[in-house]
Amino acid sequence: MLDQDTVFQNLVVTGLRGVGKTVLLDTLKPIAIDKSWYWVGTDMSEASSLQEAALALRLITDLSVVTSSIAVERPRGTGFVIDPRTPPKTLDFQALLELFTGTPGLNTDKLKAVLEHVWTCIDYLGVRGVVFAYDEAQNLSDHAVDGEFPLSMLLEVFQSLQRRGIRMLLVLTGLSTLTAGLVEARTYAERMFRILSLERLSREATAEAILKPVGGDSPCAAGFTEGAVDAIYEFTRGYPYFVQYVCREVFDLWAQDVAAGEELREIPLSDITRKLDSDFFVGRWARATDRQRDLLGVVAQLETSGGEFTVQQIVAKSRESSKKPFSPSHVNQMLVALCEAGLVYKSRWGRYSLAVPLLDGFIRRQLEDGRMKAGR
């Protein structure tokens, strides 16, 4: 994609939390820099994505970090004689902001003017182009009620610049809802992006992720047996974040055993599970109301809780297992709220999935703990 003379394809990387989107994004940066591209970007916060002007300011701020040292002209003194003591004007944040505010028209016109000006200044320097890379891009959305269309503005600006041969490339990573949001904002977004969906690791890839760091030419004294690999895979279901989390906890314990000259203990999955619940799941669980937790409890009891589920499945299950069953309209409303809270996402028409890997297992543990406390 970096070899495109005219940018026809940008990149979207989607997947659940913990599949390695951010890590992958970080590995792309040095590749782009080696090919003489500037790399611009950060996390796309909700505050930056609510208004067109806020999003434009985000892009200008990030761009100025790499352009602030570029001199574009040296101010002239009296009589049009260049004063060598006067520092040259640079493409710093203030210069870009002044250009933005001084350009007449809509925010789209203003942002185009800034990016066009930057391109004319860097093109002669031998810079191949500029990559604008943003993580958590699922936060981007239009807000028609408020008359704000930041996502549409972003797509329109970059498509317009790319058609004119300006090599500015978008790389967006986010949850699986990102793709649908792009197409909803502009139907041509499907043609603008190459979409890469990251999934959980296979059994073989999980084994490699576990064994390779502690093997090689200088294997560690604390190694993972085939049984340990199988146990970790079953527990983590191959999600990279959890594989890393469990292996770190196990390795730290085994390192202590080796240092003490003791036998390596069995993997304490129950203890690691409690720690993982506290470190990873509890904060996300706190976003849900009591009634939303009841609904998620129903979802966790579905056979398809780890995959896709429907409104009809939730309604039917709630009638079997809940004292306060849910109506279809209530489920629809609550699923919308849970999507906004980042706990659920709409995977396709009429089907939903949990947005956090292994959340169903955490919910079942919460339900079991509740039953045990009630029994006491």
Secondary structure, DSSP 8 states (H G I E B T S, - for coil): -TT-SS---EEEEE--TTSSHHHHHHHHHHHHHHTTEEEEEEE--TGGGSSHHHHHHHHHHHHHHHHTT-EEE--B-GGG-B-TTS--EE--HHHHHHHHHHS-S-HHHHHHHHHHHHHHHHGGGT--EEEEEEESGGG---BGGGTB-HHHHHHHHHHHHHHTT--EEEEEEE-THHHHHHHHH-TTHHHHEEEEE-----HHHHHHHHHGGG-TTS--SS---HHHHHHHHHHHTT-HHHHHHHHHHHHHHHHHHHHTT-------HHHHHHHHIIIIIHHHHTTS-HHHHHHHHHHHTSTTTTSEE-HHHHHHHHHHH-SS---HHHHHHHHHHHHHTTSEEEEETTEEEESSTTHHHHHHHHHHHHHHHHH-
